[in-house]
Amino acid sequence: MIAVKNKPSRESLNRLWSVTSAPKRSAAALAVFLLIMVTALVFSIISLKKGDGGILEIVLCVVTICAVVIYITRLLGYPAKRYAAMRKNVPDMKWEYTFNDNFIALSSECTGISEHTKIKYAAVKKAVYRECWFVVVFGTGTGIAFHENSFTNGTPQELSALLREKLGKKYRVK
């Protein structure tokens, strides 16, 4: 049995977000989106400068600028907003994770209310160990992230070996 105690932190949510959002695909999608928007913006500006631009080009130009600003703001601000909302709702939350041979036991406690869940390893979509952080993802936006200093029983090496055995290719060390 390997046990971890953790309090939510901005860093843990950022780590979870970076693994669940697939940053490489997000960066590629952002690049394509920006290329299309910049192209539309350039053609709109050229059309307006020639004098043959109508209301359609003005609307397209404004919509393009707004879309780029909204997309970049959401991409950069989402983890911080999520953390702030969570801390507002559950300021004294504590998590405990226990990795057994057959399942992962998740326990949370907040203002005297506790909740316990067991998740089988088959339900884990992926797990990553990177820069002293473990991230285990169960579903879209659902998972746990904790620093290797959070262990109360066992070691990071033991957990890494257990995850490699139970998850196979779903577990990666970066």
C-alpha positions in Angstrom: 0.0 0.0 0.0 1.3 3.4 -1.0 -0.4 6.4 0.6 -0.3 10.1 -0.3 -1.7 13.1 1.6 -2.2 16.3 -0.3 -3.9 19.7 -0.2 -5.0 21.3 -3.5 -2.6 23.8 -4.9 -2.4 25.9 -8.0 0.6 23.9 -9.1 -1.2 20.6 -8.8 -4.1 21.9 -10.9 -1.7 23.3 -13.5 0.0 19.9 -13.7 -3.3 18.1 -14.1 -4.4 20.7 -16.7 -1.2 20.3 -18.7 -1.6 16.5 -18.9 -5.4 16.5 -19.6 -5.4 19.3 -22.2 -2.8 17.7 -24.4 -0.6 20.8 -24.8 1.0 19.7 -28.1 -2.4 19.4 -29.8 -3.6 22.6 -28.1 -0.5 24.5 -29.5 -1.1 23.1 -33.0 -4.8 24.0 -32.9 -3.9 27.4 -31.6 -1.3 27.9 -34.5 -3.9 26.8 -37.1 -6.6 29.0 -35.6 -4.3 32.0 -35.4 -3.1 31.5 -39.0 -6.7 31.4 -40.3 -7.7 34.4 -38.2 -4.6 36.5 -39.2 -5.2 35.6 -42.9 -8.8 36.8 -42.6 -7.7 39.9 -40.8 -5.1 40.8 -43.4 -7.5 40.4 -46.3 -10.1 42.5 -44.4 -7.6 45.3 -43.8 -6.4 45.2 -47.4 -10.0 45.3 -48.6 -10.8 48.2 -46.3 -7.7 50.2 -47.4 -8.5 49.7 -51.1 -11.9 51.3 -50.4 -13.9 48.5 -51.7 -14.5 47.0 -48.3 -18.1 46.9 -47.1 -19.8 46.1 -43.8 -18.9 42.4 -44.2 -15.2 43.1 -44.1 -15.5 45.3 -41.1 -17.6 42.7 -39.2 -15.1 40.0 -40.2 -12.2 42.1 -38.9 -13.9 42.8 -35.6 -15.0 39.2 -35.1 -11.5 37.9 -35.9 -9.9 40.2 -33.4 -12.4 39.3 -30.7 -12.1 35.5 -31.4 -8.3 35.7 -31.0 -8.5 37.7 -27.8 -11.1 35.3 -26.3 -9.2 32.2 -27.3 -5.9 33.3 -25.9 -7.5 34.6 -22.7 -9.2 31.3 -22.1 -6.1 29.3 -22.9 -4.0 31.3 -20.4 -6.5 32.0 -17.7 -8.4 28.7 -17.3 -6.2 26.9 -14.7 -6.0 30.0 -12.5 -9.8 30.6 -12.6 -10.4 26.9 -11.8 -8.1 27.0 -8.9 -9.6 30.2 -7.5 -13.1 28.8 -7.8 -12.1 25.6 -6.1 -10.4 27.4 -3.2 -13.4 29.6 -2.8 -15.8 26.6 -2.5 -13.5 24.3 -0.5 -10.9 26.4 1.4 -9.8 23.6 3.7 -10.0 20.6 1.5 -7.5 17.7 2.1 -7.0 14.7 -0.2 -5.6 11.3 0.5 -4.8 8.7 -2.2 -4.0 5.1 -1.4 -2.6 2.9 -4.2 -3.4 -0.8 -3.6 -2.8 -3.8 -5.8 -6.3 -3.7 -7.2 -7.5 -0.2 -7.0 -6.8 3.5 -6.1 -8.7 4.7 -3.0 -9.5 8.4 -3.0 -10.6 10.1 0.2 -11.4 13.8 0.5 -12.3 15.8 3.5 -13.7 19.3 3.7 -15.2 21.0 6.8 -15.9 17.8 8.5 -17.5 16.0 5.5 -15.6 13.2 4.0 -16.0 11.2 0.8 -14.4 7.9 -0.2 -14.1 6.4 -3.7 -12.4 3.4 -5.2 -11.2 3.4 -8.8 -9.9 0.4 -10.6 -6.7 0.7 -12.6 -8.6 -0.2 -15.8 -10.5 3.2 -15.4 -7.2 5.2 -15.5 -6.8 6.8 -19.0 -3.1 7.7 -18.4 -0.6 8.5 -15.7 2.5 10.7 -16.0 5.5 11.3 -13.8 7.3 14.5 -14.7 9.5 16.9 -12.7 8.7 15.4 -9.3 5.0 15.4 -10.0 2.6 12.4 -10.4 -0.5 13.0 -12.5 -3.2 10.3 -12.9 -6.1 11.0 -15.3 -9.4 9.2 -15.0 -11.5 11.1 -17.5 -11.8 14.4 -19.2 -10.7 17.0 -16.7 -10.8 14.4 -13.9 -7.7 13.2 -12.2 -5.2 13.8 -9.4 -1.9 15.5 -9.2 0.6 15.4 -6.3 4.2 16.1 -5.6 6.6 13.3 -4.7 7.1 15.0 -1.2 3.4 14.1 -0.4 4.0 10.4 0.4 3.1 9.2 3.9 3.7 5.5 3.1 5.9 4.2 0.4 8.2 6.0 -2.0 7.9 7.5 -5.5 10.0 4.7 -6.9 7.5 2.1 -5.5 4.5 4.0 -6.9 6.3 4.3 -10.2 6.9 0.5 -10.3 3.2 -0.2 -9.3 1.8 2.2 -12.0 4.1 0.7 -14.6 2.9 -2.8 -13.7 -0.8 -2.0 -13.5 -1.0 0.5 -16.4 1.6 -0.6 -18.9 1.8 1.8 -21.8 -0.7 4.2 -20.1 2.1 5.2 -17.7 4.9 7.4 -18.8 7.9 9.0 -17.2 9.0 12.2 -18.8 
